[in-house]
Amino acid sequence: SLNPTSPEAWFDLAGIKASLGKNPEAISALEKAINLSDDRRRQTPGSPDLRAVARTNPPFTGIRATPDFQRIVGR
């Protein structure tokens, strides 16, 4: 089952949706993953930075140039 507080679970879901071409769903899940990741990094410095991982993660190649991706992940 999907752990609603796990950044990695949302990140993986975003990657699957992006791979399937379901870009709005991918963006939504990615935004949730990044927000949870950022929250966790504030509480636990040194935890994985999913924002950085998203920039090079192959499943996101098709959406990386979109304004929504750039807004969520940054440049």
Protein Blocks (a to p, Z undefined) as FASTA:
>chain_A
ZZfklmklmmmmmmmmmmnopamlmmmmmmmmmmmmmmmmmmmghiacfklmmmmgmklm
mmmmpmklmmmnoZZ
